[in-house]
Amino acid sequence: MSTSTLTYPRRRAAVWGRVADFVELTKPRIAALELLTVLVGACIASSGLPGNGWLVLHLLCGTALVAASASALNQLLERHTDGLMRRTADRPLPAGRLMPSEVAWFGAMTGILGVAWLWLGVGPVTAALGMLTWLLYVAVYTPLKTRSSVNTAVGAVAGALPALMGYAALAPVDDVMEHRLLAAMLFLLVFHWQFPHFMAIAWLYRESYAAGGMKMLPVVDPTGRRAGGQAVLSALALIPISLLPTLLMRAGMVYFALALALSVFQLGCAVAFAWQLNDASARRLLRASLVYLPTLMALLLTVPLVYPRL
């Protein structure tokens, strides 16, 4: 049946269905978390709520477009392997709801527009970091997924760079060492968080990843010992990293106690996962990681507002 013969409600449903498919290409939940880290980086760099609201708006819009491009092109490159995996078979491309040419055009346009927006609206350093993030995710991380388990580390770098984009956008002219340490802290925080999160997901979907030829650690090492060890090591590293704002930002004991409790809880879930290596422990670790980062980012977002001077 052609589109012209459809009734108005059906045409409207078809249009909204296509809109929903393009939105799905952008991986909105991941993008929202990235934008949160961008905002936290901006607040840390400006030692409080940024005074230039338009700059922050340009920063978030440009970053969102770059993230949308990277996610769309990632799905374009993985459309065949996505079709082999049950968890991704219903994505717009393998399900046939969108054509590869449409997604390629969408990914190219959002990427170009996003980098240009960042360059003109924010600055060349932030735009360069955005381009680096895009390149690592699309050109390195995506093809590595079928070649080496190192892909997770590369993906973690790409996932942590948006925090530096936020910092670079509002970094003070007299960028003192204390500020640079804060930027490094934020990067390492997001970087290490991704390993417990990804190891839990990789274990839960290990059979699906194996069917798609993805070289995740639980596929390369079916015993799960390496995945469990990586989750524990990164969760352990997050404890001192998450507590650094107590010194660098004079965050106070309330932040210290909450950050410590969050980090110890996630470490406990990681240890339980490494010890038991079953789906139940992996789900607990996944839930803990999904609570950990947004909560800690929210805490870091409030600290510069309560203690605005470094």
Secondary structure, DSSP 8 states (H G I E B T S, - for coil): --GGGS-HHHHHHHHHHHHHHHHHHT-HHHHHHHHHHHHHHHHHHTTSS-S-HHHHHHHHHHHHHHHHHHHHHHHHHTHHHHHHSTTTTTSTTTTTSS-HHHHHHHHHHHHHHHHHHHHHHT-HHHHHHHHHHHHIIIIIIHHHTTT-TTHHHHHHHHHHHHHHHHHHHT--SS--HHHHHHHHHHHHHHHHHHHHHHHHHHHHTHHHHHHTT---HHHHSTT-HHHHHHHHHHHHHHHHHHHTHHHHS---HHHHHHHHHHHHHHHHHHHHHHHH-SHHHHHHHHHHHHHHHHHHHHHHHHHHHHS---
